[in-house]
Amino acid sequence: MDSAPAFITLKAANLSESKESGKLDTPKSDSKPKKKICCACPDTKKLRDECIVEHGEEACSKWIDAHLQCLRKEGFNV
């Protein structure tokens, strides 16, 4: 068992290819949220929360959907 595991060999191959091409193997930063979910979309969060407290969750689907849409635009998978 002198050979390295396959995942190490593949990773090493990817690193050598990226060095030759001059590009780094980094994940796309566009897909990762830039904020914590609790801090994203404060306006829609406030409207959603106030509506739920006053009218109940069933009556606030418009605000819930608006907040979820905002979170998705910020990069969250909700």
mmCIF file of the N, C-alpha and C atoms, coordinates in Angstrom:
data_MODEL
# 
_entry.id   MODEL 
# 
loop_
_atom_site.group_PDB 
_atom_site.id 
_atom_site.type_symbol 
_atom_site.label_atom_id 
_atom_site.label_alt_id 
_atom_site.label_comp_id 
_atom_site.label_asym_id 
_atom_site.label_entity_id 
_atom_site.label_seq_id 
_atom_site.pdbx_PDB_ins_code 
_atom_site.Cartn_x 
_atom_site.Cartn_y 
_atom_site.Cartn_z 
_atom_site.occupancy 
_atom_site.B_iso_or_equiv 
_atom_site.pdbx_formal_charge 
_atom_site.auth_seq_id 
_atom_site.auth_comp_id 
_atom_site.auth_asym_id 
_atom_site.auth_atom_id 
_atom_site.pdbx_PDB_model_num 
ATOM 1   N N  . MET A 1 1  ? 0.836   -1.184 0.000   1.00 0.00 ? 1  MET A N  1 
ATOM 2   C CA . MET A 1 1  ? 0.000   0.000  0.000   1.00 0.00 ? 1  MET A CA 1 
ATOM 3   C C  . MET A 1 1  ? 0.887   1.257  0.000   1.00 0.00 ? 1  MET A C  1 
ATOM 4   N N  . ASP A 1 2  ? 1.676   1.407  -1.040  1.00 0.00 ? 2  ASP A N  1 
ATOM 5   C CA . ASP A 1 2  ? 2.556   2.552  -1.144  1.00 0.00 ? 2  ASP A CA 1 
ATOM 6   C C  . ASP A 1 2  ? 1.883   3.747  -1.811  1.00 0.00 ? 2  ASP A C  1 
ATOM 7   N N  . SER A 1 3  ? 0.776   3.518  -2.480  1.00 0.00 ? 3  SER A N  1 
ATOM 8   C CA . SER A 1 3  ? 0.135   4.615  -3.199  1.00 0.00 ? 3  SER A CA 1 
ATOM 9   C C  . SER A 1 3  ? -0.770  5.413  -2.269  1.00 0.00 ? 3  SER A C  1 
ATOM 10  N N  . ALA A 1 4  ? -0.952  6.676  -2.582  1.00 0.00 ? 4  ALA A N  1 
ATOM 11  C CA . ALA A 1 4  ? -1.808  7.566  -1.795  1.00 0.00 ? 4  ALA A CA 1 
ATOM 12  C C  . ALA A 1 4  ? -3.264  7.275  -2.126  1.00 0.00 ? 4  ALA A C  1 
ATOM 13  N N  . PRO A 1 5  ? -4.176  7.577  -1.204  1.00 0.00 ? 5  PRO A N  1 
ATOM 14  C CA . PRO A 1 5  ? -5.602  7.414  -1.496  1.00 0.00 ? 5  PRO A CA 1 
ATOM 15  C C  . PRO A 1 5  ? -6.003  8.250  -2.707  1.00 0.00 ? 5  PRO A C  1 
ATOM 16  N N  . ALA A 1 6  ? -7.049  7.827  -3.380  1.00 0.00 ? 6  ALA A N  1 
ATOM 17  C CA . ALA A 1 6  ? -7.483  8.474  -4.624  1.00 0.00 ? 6  ALA A CA 1 
ATOM 18  C C  . ALA A 1 6  ? -7.821  9.939  -4.434  1.00 0.00 ? 6  ALA A C  1 
ATOM 19  N N  . PHE A 1 7  ? -8.479  10.294 -3.312  1.00 0.00 ? 7  PHE A N  1 
ATOM 20  C CA . PHE A 1 7  ? -8.871  11.692 -3.136  1.00 0.00 ? 7  PHE A CA 1 
ATOM 21  C C  . PHE A 1 7  ? -7.671  12.608 -2.995  1.00 0.00 ? 7  PHE A C  1 
ATOM 22  N N  . ILE A 1 8  ? -6.580  12.115 -2.413  1.00 0.00 ? 8  ILE A N  1 
ATOM 23  C CA . ILE A 1 8  ? -5.372  12.932 -2.301  1.00 0.00 ? 8  ILE A CA 1 
ATOM 24  C C  . ILE A 1 8  ? -4.743  13.094 -3.676  1.00 0.00 ? 8  ILE A C  1 
ATOM 25  N N  . THR A 1 9  ? -4.691  12.028 -4.434  1.00 0.00 ? 9  THR A N  1 
ATOM 26  C CA . THR A 1 9  ? -4.126  12.078 -5.772  1.00 0.00 ? 9  THR A CA 1 
ATOM 27  C C  . THR A 1 9  ? -4.924  13.037 -6.658  1.00 0.00 ? 9  THR A C  1 
ATOM 28  N N  . LEU A 1 10 ? -6.250  12.961 -6.588  1.00 0.00 ? 10 LEU A N  1 
ATOM 29  C CA . LEU A 1 10 ? -7.078  13.858 -7.395  1.00 0.00 ? 10 LEU A CA 1 
ATOM 30  C C  . LEU A 1 10 ? -6.888  15.298 -6.981  1.00 0.00 ? 10 LEU A C  1 
ATOM 31  N N  . LYS A 1 11 ? -6.826  15.565 -5.693  1.00 0.00 ? 11 LYS A N  1 
ATOM 32  C CA . LYS A 1 11 ? -6.644  16.938 -5.212  1.00 0.00 ? 11 LYS A CA 1 
ATOM 33  C C  . LYS A 1 11 ? -5.297  17.474 -5.688  1.00 0.00 ? 11 LYS A C  1 
ATOM 34  N N  . ALA A 1 12 ? -4.256  16.650 -5.602  1.00 0.00 ? 12 ALA A N  1 
ATOM 35  C CA . ALA A 1 12 ? -2.943  17.074 -6.065  1.00 0.00 ? 12 ALA A CA 1 
ATOM 36  C C  . ALA A 1 12 ? -2.969  17.367 -7.561  1.00 0.00 ? 12 ALA A C  1 
ATOM 37  N N  . ALA A 1 13 ? -3.693  16.556 -8.315  1.00 0.00 ? 13 ALA A N  1 
ATOM 38  C CA . ALA A 1 13 ? -3.799  16.785 -9.758  1.00 0.00 ? 13 ALA A CA 1 
ATOM 39  C C  . ALA A 1 13 ? -4.506  18.105 -10.039 1.00 0.00 ? 13 ALA A C  1 
ATOM 40  N N  . ASN A 1 14 ? -5.554  18.395 -9.289  1.00 0.00 ? 14 ASN A N  1 
ATOM 41  C CA . ASN A 1 14 ? -6.280  19.645 -9.479  1.00 0.00 ? 14 ASN A CA 1 
ATOM 42  C C  . ASN A 1 14 ? -5.409  20.845 -9.136  1.00 0.00 ? 14 ASN A C  1 
ATOM 43  N N  . LEU A 1 15 ? -4.595  20.731 -8.099  1.00 0.00 ? 15 LEU A N  1 
ATOM 44  C CA . LEU A 1 15 ? -3.728  21.839 -7.717  1.00 0.00 ? 15 LEU A CA 1 
ATOM 45  C C  . LEU A 1 15 ? -2.677  22.100 -8.782  1.00 0.00 ? 15 LEU A C  1 
ATOM 46  N N  . SER A 1 16 ? -2.088  21.044 -9.337  1.00 0.00 ? 16 SER A N  1 
ATOM 47  C CA . SER A 1 16 ? -1.069  21.245 -10.361 1.00 0.00 ? 16 SER A CA 1 
ATOM 48  C C  . SER A 1 16 ? -1.679  21.861 -11.618 1.00 0.00 ? 16 SER A C  1 
ATOM 49  N N  . GLU A 1 17 ? -2.897  21.459 -11.966 1.00 0.00 ? 17 GLU A N  1 
ATOM 50  C CA . GLU A 1 17 ? -3.558  22.050 -13.124 1.00 0.00 ? 17 GLU A CA 1 
ATOM 51  C C  . GLU A 1 17 ? -3.841  23.527 -12.899 1.00 0.00 ? 17 GLU A C  1 
ATOM 52  N N  . SER A 1 18 ? -4.269  23.872 -11.688 1.00 0.00 ? 18 SER A N  1 
ATOM 53  C CA . SER A 1 18 ? -4.602  25.268 -11.428 1.00 0.00 ? 18 SER A CA 1 
ATOM 54  C C  . SER A 1 18 ? -3.356  26.135 -11.404 1.00 0.00 ? 18 SER A C  1 
ATOM 55  N N  . LYS A 1 19 ? -2.231  25.584 -10.976 1.00 0.00 ? 19 LYS A N  1 
ATOM 56  C CA . LYS A 1 19 ? -0.985  26.355 -10.986 1.00 0.00 ? 19 LYS A CA 1 
ATOM 57  C C  . LYS A 1 19 ? -0.547  26.634 -12.409 1.00 0.00 ? 19 LYS A C  1 
ATOM 58  N N  . GLU A 1 20 ? -0.707  25.633 -13.282 1.00 0.00 ? 20 GLU A N  1 
ATOM 59  C CA . GLU A 1 20 ? -0.304  25.797 -14.671 1.00 0.00 ? 20 GLU A CA 1 
ATOM 60  C C  . GLU A 1 20 ? -1.172  26.825 -15.388 1.00 0.00 ? 20 GLU A C  1 
ATOM 61  N N  . SER A 1 21 ? -2.466  26.822 -15.093 1.00 0.00 ? 21 SER A N  1 
ATOM 62  C CA . SER A 1 21 ? -3.364  27.748 -15.773 1.00 0.00 ? 21 SER A CA 1 
ATOM 63  C C  . SER A 1 21 ? -3.366  29.136 -15.133 1.00 0.00 ? 21 SER A C  1 
ATOM 64  N N  . GLY A 1 22 ? -2.796  29.239 -13.927 1.00 0.00 ? 22 GLY A N  1 
ATOM 65  C CA . GLY A 1 22 ? -2.758  30.521 -13.246 1.00 0.00 ? 22 GLY A CA 1 
ATOM 66  C C  . GLY A 1 22 ? -4.037  30.862 -12.520 1.00 0.00 ? 22 GLY A C  1 
ATOM 67  N N  . LYS A 1 23 ? -4.961  29.907 -12.440 1.00 0.00 ? 23 LYS A N  1 
ATOM 68  C CA . LYS A 1 23 ? -6.235  30.142 -11.772 1.00 0.00 ? 23 LYS A CA 1 
ATOM 69  C C  . LYS A 1 23 ? -6.275  29.372 -10.461 1.00 0.00 ? 23 LYS A C  1 
ATOM 70  N N  . LEU A 1 24 ? -6.924  29.926 -9.478  1.00 0.00 ? 24 LEU A N  1 
ATOM 71  C CA . LEU A 1 24 ? -7.067  29.265 -8.193  1.00 0.00 ? 24 LEU A CA 1 
ATOM 72  C C  . LEU A 1 24 ? -8.351  28.456 -8.153  1.00 0.00 ? 24 LEU A C  1 
ATOM 73  N N  . ASP A 1 25 ? -8.322  27.344 -7.432  1.00 0.00 ? 25 ASP A N  1 
ATOM 74  C CA . ASP A 1 25 ? -9.518  26.529 -7.231  1.00 0.00 ? 25 ASP A CA 1 
ATOM 75  C C  . ASP A 1 25 ? -10.287 27.061 -6.031  1.00 0.00 ? 25 ASP A C  1 
ATOM 76  N N  . THR A 1 26 ? -11.010 28.136 -6.221  1.00 0.00 ? 26 THR A N  1 
ATOM 77  C CA . THR A 1 26 ? -11.778 28.709 -5.127  1.00 0.00 ? 26 THR A CA 1 
ATOM 78  C C  . THR A 1 26 ? -13.253 28.632 -5.466  1.00 0.00 ? 26 THR A C  1 
ATOM 79  N N  . PRO A 1 27 ? -14.104 28.432 -4.456  1.00 0.00 ? 27 PRO A N  1 
ATOM 80  C CA . PRO A 1 27 ? -15.537 28.397 -4.723  1.00 0.00 ? 27 PRO A CA 1 
ATOM 81  C C  . PRO A 1 27 ? -16.038 29.767 -5.135  1.00 0.00 ? 27 PRO A C  1 
ATOM 82  N N  . LYS A 1 28 ? -17.126 29.781 -5.866  1.00 0.00 ? 28 LYS A N  1 
ATOM 83  C CA . LYS A 1 28 ? -17.721 31.048 -6.289  1.00 0.00 ? 28 LYS A CA 1 
ATOM 84  C C  . LYS A 1 28 ? -18.248 31.790 -5.070  1.00 0.00 ? 28 LYS A C  1 
ATOM 85  N N  . SER A 1 29 ? -17.846 33.032 -4.927  1.00 0.00 ? 29 SER A N  1 
ATOM 86  C CA . SER A 1 29 ? -18.294 33.806 -3.773  1.00 0.00 ? 29 SER A CA 1 
ATOM 87  C C  . SER A 1 29 ? -19.717 34.339 -3.979  1.00 0.00 ? 29 SER A C  1 
ATOM 88  N N  . ASP A 1 30 ? -20.196 34.336 -5.220  1.00 0.00 ? 30 ASP A N  1 
ATOM 89  C CA . ASP A 1 30 ? -21.533 34.851 -5.498  1.00 0.00 ? 30 ASP A CA 1 
ATOM 90  C C  . ASP A 1 30 ? -22.621 33.988 -4.863  1.00 0.00 ? 30 ASP A C  1 
ATOM 91  N N  . SER A 1 31 ? -22.379 32.694 -4.753  1.00 0.00 ? 31 SER A N  1 
ATOM 92  C CA . SER A 1 31 ? -23.409 31.797 -4.253  1.00 0.00 ? 31 SER A CA 1 
ATOM 93  C C  . SER A 1 31 ? -23.459 31.751 -2.736  1.00 0.00 ? 31 SER A C  1 
ATOM 94  N N  . LYS A 1 32 ? -22.423 32.212 -2.071  1.00 0.00 ? 32 LYS A N  1 
ATOM 95  C CA . LYS A 1 32 ? -22.384 32.170 -0.618  1.00 0.00 ? 32 LYS A CA 1 
ATOM 96  C C  . LYS A 1 32 ? -22.944 33.471 -0.052  1.00 0.00 ? 32 LYS A C  1 
ATOM 97  N N  . PRO A 1 33 ? -23.848 33.373 0.922   1.00 0.00 ? 33 PRO A N  1 
ATOM 98  C CA . PRO A 1 33 ? -24.402 34.590 1.526   1.00 0.00 ? 33 PRO A CA 1 
ATOM 99  C C  . PRO A 1 33 ? -23.302 35.431 2.170   1.00 0.00 ? 33 PRO A C  1 
ATOM 100 N N  . LYS A 1 34 ? -23.441 36.731 2.089   1.00 0.00 ? 34 LYS A N  1 
ATOM 101 C CA . LYS A 1 34 ? -22.464 37.642 2.657   1.00 0.00 ? 34 LYS A CA 1 
ATOM 102 C C  . LYS A 1 34 ? -22.809 38.030 4.095   1.00 0.00 ? 34 LYS A C  1 
ATOM 103 N N  . LYS A 1 35 ? -24.038 37.736 4.516   1.00 0.00 ? 35 LYS A N  1 
ATOM 104 C CA . LYS A 1 35 ? -24.507 38.084 5.853   1.00 0.00 ? 35 LYS A CA 1 
ATOM 105 C C  . LYS A 1 35 ? -25.038 36.844 6.542   1.00 0.00 ? 35 LYS A C  1 
ATOM 106 N N  . LYS A 1 36 ? -25.211 36.944 7.846   1.00 0.00 ? 36 LYS A N  1 
ATOM 107 C CA . LYS A 1 36 ? -25.919 35.892 8.569   1.00 0.00 ? 36 LYS A CA 1 
ATOM 108 C C  . LYS A 1 36 ? -27.395 36.042 8.241   1.00 0.00 ? 36 LYS A C  1 
ATOM 109 N N  . ILE A 1 37 ? -28.112 34.926 8.265   1.00 0.00 ? 37 ILE A N  1 
ATOM 110 C CA . ILE A 1 37 ? -29.526 34.954 7.875   1.00 0.00 ? 37 ILE A CA 1 
ATOM 111 C C  . ILE A 1 37 ? -30.339 35.859 8.807   1.00 0.00 ? 37 ILE A C  1 
ATOM 112 N N  . CYS A 1 38 ? -29.922 35.960 10.063  1.00 0.00 ? 38 CYS A N  1 
ATOM 113 C CA . CYS A 1 38 ? -30.670 36.799 11.009  1.00 0.00 ? 38 CYS A CA 1 
ATOM 114 C C  . CYS A 1 38 ? -30.536 38.288 10.697  1.00 0.00 ? 38 CYS A C  1 
ATOM 115 N N  . CYS A 1 39 ? -29.483 38.657 9.949   1.00 0.00 ? 39 CYS A N  1 
ATOM 116 C CA . CYS A 1 39 ? -29.236 40.073 9.658   1.00 0.00 ? 39 CYS A CA 1 
ATOM 117 C C  . CYS A 1 39 ? -29.638 40.477 8.236   1.00 0.00 ? 39 CYS A C  1 
ATOM 118 N N  . ALA A 1 40 ? -30.005 39.488 7.446   1.00 0.00 ? 40 ALA A N  1 
ATOM 119 C CA . ALA A 1 40 ? -30.378 39.773 6.055   1.00 0.00 ? 40 ALA A CA 1 
ATOM 120 C C  . ALA A 1 40 ? -31.836 40.219 5.983   1.00 0.00 ? 40 ALA A C  1 
ATOM 121 N N  . CYS A 1 41 ? -32.126 41.107 5.092   1.00 0.00 ? 41 CYS A N  1 
ATOM 122 C CA . CYS A 1 41 ? -33.500 41.552 4.792   1.00 0.00 ? 41 CYS A CA 1 
ATOM 123 C C  . CYS A 1 41 ? -34.255 42.062 6.021   1.00 0.00 ? 41 CYS A C  1 
ATOM 124 N N  . PRO A 1 42 ? -33.730 43.050 6.722   1.00 0.00 ? 42 PRO A N  1 
ATOM 125 C CA . PRO A 1 42 ? -34.401 43.525 7.935   1.00 0.00 ? 42 PRO A CA 1 
ATOM 126 C C  . PRO A 1 42 ? -35.780 44.136 7.681   1.00 0.00 ? 42 PRO A C  1 
ATOM 127 N N  . ASP A 1 43 ? -35.968 44.760 6.530   1.00 0.00 ? 43 ASP A N  1 
ATOM 128 C CA . ASP A 1 43 ? -37.262 45.400 6.248   1.00 0.00 ? 43 ASP A CA 1 
ATOM 129 C C  . ASP A 1 43 ? -38.382 44.371 6.084   1.00 0.00 ? 43 ASP A C  1 
ATOM 130 N N  . THR A 1 44 ? -38.132 43.361 5.248   1.00 0.00 ? 44 THR A N  1 
ATOM 131 C CA . THR A 1 44 ? -39.170 42.349 5.048   1.00 0.00 ? 44 THR A CA 1 
ATOM 132 C C  . THR A 1 44 ? -39.345 41.485 6.292   1.00 0.00 ? 44 THR A C  1 
ATOM 133 N N  . LYS A 1 45 ? -38.280 41.318 7.049   1.00 0.00 ? 45 LYS A N  1 
ATOM 134 C CA . LYS A 1 45 ? -38.367 40.543 8.289   1.00 0.00 ? 45 LYS A CA 1 
ATOM 135 C C  . LYS A 1 45 ? -39.273 41.248 9.291   1.00 0.00 ? 45 LYS A C  1 
ATOM 136 N N  . LYS A 1 46 ? -39.109 42.560 9.407   1.00 0.00 ? 46 LYS A N  1 
ATOM 137 C CA . LYS A 1 46 ? -39.925 43.332 10.349  1.00 0.00 ? 46 LYS A CA 1 
ATOM 138 C C  . LYS A 1 46 ? -41.403 43.284 9.958   1.00 0.00 ? 46 LYS A C  1 
ATOM 139 N N  . LEU A 1 47 ? -41.692 43.495 8.678   1.00 0.00 ? 47 LEU A N  1 
ATOM 140 C CA . LEU A 1 47 ? -43.082 43.454 8.215   1.00 0.00 ? 47 LEU A CA 1 
ATOM 141 C C  . LEU A 1 47 ? -43.700 42.081 8.426   1.00 0.00 ? 47 LEU A C  1 
ATOM 142 N N  . ARG A 1 48 ? -42.923 41.043 8.116   1.00 0.00 ? 48 ARG A N  1 
ATOM 143 C CA . ARG A 1 48 ? -43.401 39.670 8.301   1.00 0.00 ? 48 ARG A CA 1 
ATOM 144 C C  . ARG A 1 48 ? -43.703 39.392 9.769   1.00 0.00 ? 48 ARG A C  1 
ATOM 145 N N  . ASP A 1 49 ? -42.773 39.744 10.643  1.00 0.00 ? 49 ASP A N  1 
ATOM 146 C CA . ASP A 1 49 ? -42.941 39.469 12.075  1.00 0.00 ? 49 ASP A CA 1 
ATOM 147 C C  . ASP A 1 49 ? -44.117 40.233 12.680  1.00 0.00 ? 49 ASP A C  1 
ATOM 148 N N  . GLU A 1 50 ? -44.259 41.507 12.312  1.00 0.00 ? 50 GLU A N  1 
ATOM 149 C CA . GLU A 1 50 ? -45.379 42.304 12.829  1.00 0.00 ? 50 GLU A CA 1 
ATOM 150 C C  . GLU A 1 50 ? -46.711 41.731 12.372  1.00 0.00 ? 50 GLU A C  1 
ATOM 151 N N  . CYS A 1 51 ? -46.778 41.324 11.126  1.00 0.00 ? 51 CYS A N  1 
ATOM 152 C CA . CYS A 1 51 ? -48.012 40.749 10.600  1.00 0.00 ? 51 CYS A CA 1 
ATOM 153 C C  . CYS A 1 51 ? -48.365 39.455 11.324  1.00 0.00 ? 51 CYS A C  1 
ATOM 154 N N  . ILE A 1 52 ? -47.375 38.591 11.528  1.00 0.00 ? 52 ILE A N  1 
ATOM 155 C CA . ILE A 1 52 ? -47.632 37.320 12.198  1.00 0.00 ? 52 ILE A CA 1 
ATOM 156 C C  . ILE A 1 52 ? -48.109 37.537 13.629  1.00 0.00 ? 52 ILE A C  1 
ATOM 157 N N  . VAL A 1 53 ? -47.518 38.481 14.335  1.00 0.00 ? 53 VAL A N  1 
ATOM 158 C CA . VAL A 1 53 ? -47.923 38.765 15.720  1.00 0.00 ? 53 VAL A CA 1 
ATOM 159 C C  . VAL A 1 53 ? -49.351 39.287 15.764  1.00 0.00 ? 53 VAL A C  1 
ATOM 160 N N  . GLU A 1 54 ? -49.694 40.175 14.842  1.00 0.00 ? 54 GLU A N  1 
ATOM 161 C CA . GLU A 1 54 ? -51.013 40.806 14.863  1.00 0.00 ? 54 GLU A CA 1 
ATOM 162 C C  . GLU A 1 54 ? -52.120 39.935 14.255  1.00 0.00 ? 54 GLU A C  1 
ATOM 163 N N  . HIS A 1 55 ? -51.791 39.188 13.191  1.00 0.00 ? 55 HIS A N  1 
ATOM 164 C CA . HIS A 1 55 ? -52.842 38.505 12.431  1.00 0.00 ? 55 HIS A CA 1 
ATOM 165 C C  . HIS A 1 55 ? -52.708 36.987 12.350  1.00 0.00 ? 55 HIS A C  1 
ATOM 166 N N  . GLY A 1 56 ? -51.577 36.445 12.758  1.00 0.00 ? 56 GLY A N  1 
ATOM 167 C CA . GLY A 1 56 ? -51.347 35.015 12.641  1.00 0.00 ? 56 GLY A CA 1 
ATOM 168 C C  . GLY A 1 56 ? -50.656 34.666 11.334  1.00 0.00 ? 56 GLY A C  1 
ATOM 169 N N  . GLU A 1 57 ? -49.973 33.548 11.333  1.00 0.00 ? 57 GLU A N  1 
ATOM 170 C CA . GLU A 1 57 ? -49.169 33.150 10.183  1.00 0.00 ? 57 GLU A CA 1 
ATOM 171 C C  . GLU A 1 57 ? -49.987 32.943 8.907   1.00 0.00 ? 57 GLU A C  1 
ATOM 172 N N  . GLU A 1 58 ? -51.173 32.411 9.047   1.00 0.00 ? 58 GLU A N  1 
ATOM 173 C CA . GLU A 1 58 ? -52.007 32.111 7.880   1.00 0.00 ? 58 GLU A CA 1 
ATOM 174 C C  . GLU A 1 58 ? -52.378 33.358 7.083   1.00 0.00 ? 58 GLU A C  1 
ATOM 175 N N  . ALA A 1 59 ? -52.525 34.486 7.755   1.00 0.00 ? 59 ALA A N  1 
ATOM 176 C CA . ALA A 1 59 ? -52.944 35.722 7.094   1.00 0.00 ? 59 ALA A CA 1 
ATOM 177 C C  . ALA A 1 59 ? -51.774 36.513 6.509   1.00 0.00 ? 59 ALA A C  1 
ATOM 178 N N  . CYS A 1 60 ? -50.568 36.024 6.667   1.00 0.00 ? 60 CYS A N  1 
ATOM 179 C CA . CYS A 1 60 ? -49.401 36.831 6.293   1.00 0.00 ? 60 CYS A CA 1 
ATOM 180 C C  . CYS A 1 60 ? -48.539 36.198 5.198   1.00 0.00 ? 60 CYS A C  1 
ATOM 181 N N  . SER A 1 61 ? -49.129 35.371 4.372   1.00 0.00 ? 61 SER A N  1 
ATOM 182 C CA . SER A 1 61 ? -48.342 34.680 3.348   1.00 0.00 ? 61 SER A CA 1 
ATOM 183 C C  . SER A 1 61 ? -47.661 35.659 2.394   1.00 0.00 ? 61 SER A C  1 
ATOM 184 N N  . LYS A 1 62 ? -48.281 36.807 2.143   1.00 0.00 ? 62 LYS A N  1 
ATOM 185 C CA . LYS A 1 62 ? -47.684 37.812 1.257   1.00 0.00 ? 62 LYS A CA 1 
ATOM 186 C C  . LYS A 1 62 ? -46.337 38.285 1.812   1.00 0.00 ? 62 LYS A C  1 
ATOM 187 N N  . TRP A 1 63 ? -46.296 38.576 3.110   1.00 0.00 ? 63 TRP A N  1 
ATOM 188 C CA . TRP A 1 63 ? -45.073 39.073 3.738   1.00 0.00 ? 63 TRP A CA 1 
ATOM 189 C C  . TRP A 1 63 ? -44.049 37.962 3.944   1.00 0.00 ? 63 TRP A C  1 
ATOM 190 N N  . ILE A 1 64 ? -44.530 36.759 4.235   1.00 0.00 ? 64 ILE A N  1 
ATOM 191 C CA . ILE A 1 64 ? -43.628 35.617 4.388   1.00 0.00 ? 64 ILE A CA 1 
ATOM 192 C C  . ILE A 1 64 ? -42.939 35.322 3.060   1.00 0.00 ? 64 ILE A C  1 
ATOM 193 N N  . ASP A 1 65 ? -43.709 35.306 1.978   1.00 0.00 ? 65 ASP A N  1 
ATOM 194 C CA . ASP A 1 65 ? -43.145 35.062 0.649   1.00 0.00 ? 65 ASP A CA 1 
ATOM 195 C C  . ASP A 1 65 ? -42.169 36.163 0.241   1.00 0.00 ? 65 ASP A C  1 
ATOM 196 N N  . ALA A 1 66 ? -42.489 37.403 0.560   1.00 0.00 ? 66 ALA A N  1 
ATOM 197 C CA . ALA A 1 66 ? -41.602 38.521 0.228   1.00 0.00 ? 66 ALA A CA 1 
ATOM 198 C C  . ALA A 1 66 ? -40.266 38.382 0.969   1.00 0.00 ? 66 ALA A C  1 
ATOM 199 N N  . HIS A 1 67 ? -40.329 37.959 2.232   1.00 0.00 ? 67 HIS A N  1 
ATOM 200 C CA . HIS A 1 67 ? -39.099 37.794 3.008   1.00 0.00 ? 67 HIS A CA 1 
ATOM 201 C C  . HIS A 1 67 ? -38.270 36.626 2.461   1.00 0.00 ? 67 HIS A C  1 
ATOM 202 N N  . LEU A 1 68 ? -38.926 35.524 2.126   1.00 0.00 ? 68 LEU A N  1 
ATOM 203 C CA . LEU A 1 68 ? -38.202 34.380 1.564   1.00 0.00 ? 68 LEU A CA 1 
ATOM 204 C C  . LEU A 1 68 ? -37.552 34.746 0.231   1.00 0.00 ? 68 LEU A C  1 
ATOM 205 N N  . GLN A 1 69 ? -38.242 35.508 -0.585  1.00 0.00 ? 69 GLN A N  1 
ATOM 206 C CA . GLN A 1 69 ? -37.690 35.944 -1.866  1.00 0.00 ? 69 GLN A CA 1 
ATOM 207 C C  . GLN A 1 69 ? -36.463 36.829 -1.642  1.00 0.00 ? 69 GLN A C  1 
ATOM 208 N N  . CYS A 1 70 ? -36.535 37.710 -0.664  1.00 0.00 ? 70 CYS A N  1 
ATOM 209 C CA . CYS A 1 70 ? -35.400 38.572 -0.342  1.00 0.00 ? 70 CYS A CA 1 
ATOM 210 C C  . CYS A 1 70 ? -34.208 37.741 0.127   1.00 0.00 ? 70 CYS A C  1 
ATOM 211 N N  . LEU A 1 71 ? -34.459 36.754 0.987   1.00 0.00 ? 71 LEU A N  1 
ATOM 212 C CA . LEU A 1 71 ? -33.381 35.896 1.485   1.00 0.00 ? 71 LEU A CA 1 
ATOM 213 C C  . LEU A 1 71 ? -32.721 35.130 0.342   1.00 0.00 ? 71 LEU A C  1 
ATOM 214 N N  . ARG A 1 72 ? -33.516 34.664 -0.609  1.00 0.00 ? 72 ARG A N  1 
ATOM 215 C CA . ARG A 1 72 ? -32.960 33.951 -1.758  1.00 0.00 ? 72 ARG A CA 1 
ATOM 216 C C  . ARG A 1 72 ? -32.071 34.866 -2.599  1.00 0.00 ? 72 ARG A C  1 
ATOM 217 N N  . LYS A 1 73 ? -32.489 36.122 -2.754  1.00 0.00 ? 73 LYS A N  1 
ATOM 218 C CA . LYS A 1 73 ? -31.673 37.081 -3.499  1.00 0.00 ? 73 LYS A CA 1 
ATOM 219 C C  . LYS A 1 73 ? -30.341 37.333 -2.794  1.00 0.00 ? 73 LYS A C  1 
ATOM 220 N N  . GLU A 1 74 ? -30.326 37.191 -1.465  1.00 0.00 ? 74 GLU A N  1 
ATOM 221 C CA . GLU A 1 74 ? -29.103 37.375 -0.676  1.00 0.00 ? 74 GLU A CA 1 
ATOM 222 C C  . GLU A 1 74 ? -28.231 36.125 -0.694  1.00 0.00 ? 74 GLU A C  1 
ATOM 223 N N  . GLY A 1 75 ? -28.719 35.046 -1.306  1.00 0.00 ? 75 GLY A N  1 
ATOM 224 C CA . GLY A 1 75 ? -27.905 33.850 -1.444  1.00 0.00 ? 75 GLY A CA 1 
ATOM 225 C C  . GLY A 1 75 ? -28.246 32.709 -0.507  1.00 0.00 ? 75 GLY A C  1 
ATOM 226 N N  . PHE A 1 76 ? -29.317 32.852 0.262   1.00 0.00 ? 76 PHE A N  1 
ATOM 227 C CA . PHE A 1 76 ? -29.714 31.791 1.187   1.00 0.00 ? 76 PHE A CA 1 
ATOM 228 C C  . PHE A 1 76 ? -30.606 30.788 0.468   1.00 0.00 ? 76 PHE A C  1 
ATOM 229 N N  . ASN A 1 77 ? -30.454 29.524 0.829   1.00 0.00 ? 77 ASN A N  1 
ATOM 230 C CA . ASN A 1 77 ? -31.251 28.443 0.241   1.00 0.00 ? 77 ASN A CA 1 
ATOM 231 C C  . ASN A 1 77 ? -32.400 28.133 1.180   1.00 0.00 ? 77 ASN A C  1 
ATOM 232 N N  . VAL A 1 78 ? -33.472 28.902 1.061   1.00 0.00 ? 78 VAL A N  1 
ATOM 233 C CA . VAL A 1 78 ? -34.647 28.726 1.931   1.00 0.00 ? 78 VAL A CA 1 
ATOM 234 C C  . VAL A 1 78 ? -35.870 28.413 1.105   1.00 0.00 ? 78 VAL A C  1 
# 
